[in-house]
């Protein structure tokens, strides 16, 4: 099983977020025990904001067994379909934002997504298994 991780879960642990730290840390450990952990390159870019130098971010990911996967063309295409459906349903975002690409990455390149943003991903990627650590 491959668990893709959304930025919000990693920030819960990294910053740490008092409200969600424990649940997110436990969810990451459980996901690691069940298989491998991955983030897409967009999550990597968002995560790098927390570090002064790249090697520190890379070290954090490596020490937690999280690999970075570039988005495949299939995932990018899936993101465009989700965005198009979203716009047709009245969504107001006019550009493909990272959330669409993060969701498509998890849907195409992983087994499930670990994120506290369950409603958004559930609507846009209905067959994606979303694991929300805040709802345990």
C-alpha positions in Angstrom: 0.0 0.0 0.0 1.2 3.5 -0.9 0.0 6.4 1.2 0.3 9.8 -0.4 0.5 12.6 2.2 -1.0 16.0 2.0 1.0 19.0 3.3 -1.3 19.7 6.2 -0.6 16.4 7.9 3.2 16.9 7.6 2.9 20.5 8.9 0.9 19.2 11.9 3.9 17.2 13.0 6.6 19.6 11.8 5.4 22.8 13.3 3.7 21.2 15.5 0.0 21.9 15.6 -1.3 21.3 19.1 -4.7 20.3 18.0 -3.7 17.8 15.4 -0.1 16.8 16.2 -0.9 13.5 18.0 -3.5 12.2 15.5 -1.3 13.1 12.5 1.8 11.6 14.0 0.0 8.4 14.8 -1.6 8.3 11.3 1.8 8.7 9.7 3.2 5.8 11.8 0.2 3.6 11.0 0.6 4.4 7.3 4.3 3.6 7.4 3.6 0.3 9.0 1.0 -0.6 6.3 3.3 0.2 3.4 5.3 3.1 1.9 4.9 6.9 2.2 5.0 9.3 -0.7 4.5 13.0 -1.5 4.2 14.6 -4.9 6.6 17.3 -5.9 4.0 20.0 -5.1 3.8 18.9 -1.5 7.6 18.9 -1.4 7.6 22.6 -2.6 5.0 23.5 0.0 7.0 21.7 2.7 10.3 23.4 1.8 9.0 26.7 3.1 9.5 25.4 6.7 13.3 24.8 6.1 16.2 27.2 5.7 18.1 24.8 3.4 17.0 22.0 1.1 19.1 19.3 2.7 17.2 19.8 6.0 13.9 19.1 4.2 15.4 16.2 2.4 16.7 14.8 5.7 13.3 15.2 7.4 11.7 13.2 4.6 14.4 10.5 4.5 14.4 10.0 8.2 10.6 9.5 8.1 10.7 7.1 5.1 8.9 9.5 2.8 9.8 9.6 -0.9 9.1 12.4 -3.4 7.3 11.4 -6.6 7.1 13.6 -9.6 3.5 13.9 -11.0 3.0 11.6 -14.0 1.2 12.8 -17.1 -1.7 10.6 -16.1 -2.0 12.4 -12.8 -1.7 15.8 -14.4 -4.5 14.8 -16.8 -6.7 13.5 -14.0 -6.2 16.9 -12.2 -7.4 18.7 -15.3 -10.5 16.5 -15.4 -11.2 17.1 -11.7 -10.8 20.9 -12.2 -13.0 20.9 -15.2 -15.8 19.0 -13.4 -15.3 21.4 -10.4 -15.8 24.4 -12.7 -18.8 22.9 -14.4 -20.4 22.4 -11.0 -19.9 26.1 -10.2 -16.5 26.0 -8.5 -14.9 29.5 -8.4 -11.2 28.6 -8.6 -10.1 29.5 -12.1 -6.7 27.9 -12.2 -5.5 24.4 -11.5 -4.3 24.7 -7.9 -2.0 22.4 -6.0 -5.0 20.6 -4.3 -6.2 19.3 -7.6 -2.7 18.0 -8.5 -2.2 16.6 -5.0 -5.5 14.7 -5.2 -4.7 13.4 -8.7 -1.3 12.3 -7.6 -2.8 10.2 -4.8 -5.6 8.8 -7.0 -3.2 7.8 -9.8 0.1 7.1 -8.1 -0.9 5.9 -4.6 -3.4 3.7 -2.8 -4.8 6.4 -0.5 -4.3 9.9 0.7 -3.6 11.0 4.2 -5.2 14.5 4.6 -7.3 16.6 6.9 -9.0 18.1 3.8 -11.3 15.1 3.3 -14.4 16.9 2.0 -12.6 18.6 -0.8 -10.8 15.5 -2.1 -13.9 13.3 -1.5 -16.0 15.5 -3.8 -13.4 15.8 -6.5 -12.0 12.3 -6.4 -14.9 10.1 -5.2 -13.1 6.8 -5.6 -10.0 8.0 -3.8 -9.6 6.6 -0.3 -9.0 9.6 2.0 -7.7 8.9 5.5 -8.3 11.9 7.8 -6.3 11.6 11.1 -8.5 14.3 12.8 -11.5 12.0 12.5 -10.2 8.9 14.3 
